Amino acid sequence: MNRLPSKLRVALTSAVVAWCVGAQALAAEPIKVAFVYIDPVGDSGWSYQHDLGRRALEKALGSKVKTLSWKASRLRRMRNA
């Protein structure tokens, strides 16, 4: 079986992702992004850095994006209910 060269695969994948993002950008509703934290957001660590990224996303895109954040323990409780 012939496989596409890796550069061509990357180019095609990038084009598909760009098309999907572009189509979402034209939609009237904001893009929805969810963040799941494994630990409480403090002032250091993985969850803190993740939350800084979430805030930067909101600041950069404003009303074009809606972010949701969940603690993993909350998701476990919902799944077990």
Buried (B, 14 or more C-beta within 10 A) or exposed (E): EEEEEEEEEEEEEEEEEEEEEEEEEEEEEBBEBEBEBEEEBEEEBEBBEBBEEBEEBBEEBEEBBEBEBEBEEEEEEEEEE
